[in-house]
């Protein structure tokens, strides 16, 4: 038995799809949803998360 030690072959990671820009209505809704959060860091993180989620979804009617 011969044991060969070599690097694990990995597939190239696919590039992330580009996010679409949010509409003004989506931005306003997102700001309203997180507006009552007092912690600035938490509010900013949740705004980024919300923008990422909304940017991945297709707008209604398309």
C-alpha positions as CSV (number, residue, x, y, z in Angstrom):
1,X,0.0,0.0,0.0
2,X,1.4,3.4,-1.0
3,X,0.0,6.5,0.8
4,X,0.1,9.7,-1.3
5,X,-0.2,13.0,0.5
6,X,-1.3,15.9,-1.7
7,X,-3.5,19.0,-1.5
8,X,-7.2,18.5,-1.6
9,X,-8.7,19.6,-4.9
10,X,-11.1,22.4,-4.5
11,X,-13.5,23.9,-7.0
12,X,-13.2,27.5,-7.8
13,X,-15.7,29.6,-5.9
14,X,-18.3,31.2,-8.0
15,X,-18.4,35.0,-7.9
16,X,-21.3,36.5,-5.9
17,X,-24.0,37.9,-8.1
18,X,-24.1,41.6,-8.2
19,X,-26.9,43.1,-6.1
20,X,-29.4,45.4,-7.6
21,X,-29.6,48.9,-6.2
22,X,-32.5,49.5,-3.7
23,X,-35.4,51.7,-4.7
24,X,-36.1,54.8,-2.7
25,X,-39.2,53.1,-1.3
26,X,-37.2,50.1,-0.2
27,X,-34.6,52.3,1.5
28,X,-37.3,54.3,3.3
29,X,-39.0,51.1,4.5
30,X,-35.7,49.6,5.7
31,X,-34.8,52.8,7.6
32,X,-38.2,52.9,9.2
33,X,-37.9,49.3,10.3
34,X,-34.6,49.7,12.0
35,X,-35.1,53.4,13.1
36,X,-36.2,52.6,16.6
37,X,-33.0,50.6,17.5
38,X,-30.9,52.6,19.9
39,X,-27.6,50.9,19.4
40,X,-25.8,52.5,16.4
41,X,-23.7,49.5,15.6
42,X,-26.6,47.1,15.7
43,X,-28.8,49.4,13.6
44,X,-26.1,49.7,11.0
45,X,-25.5,46.0,10.9
46,X,-29.2,45.3,10.5
47,X,-29.5,47.9,7.7
48,X,-26.7,46.2,5.8
49,X,-28.3,42.8,6.3
50,X,-31.7,44.1,5.1
51,X,-30.1,45.9,2.1
52,X,-28.3,42.6,1.2
53,X,-31.5,40.6,1.5
54,X,-33.7,43.1,-0.4
55,X,-30.9,43.5,-3.1
56,X,-30.9,39.8,-3.8
57,X,-34.7,39.5,-4.3
58,X,-36.2,40.6,-7.6
59,X,-38.6,43.5,-7.4
60,X,-42.3,42.7,-7.4
61,X,-43.9,42.8,-10.8
62,X,-40.9,41.6,-12.7
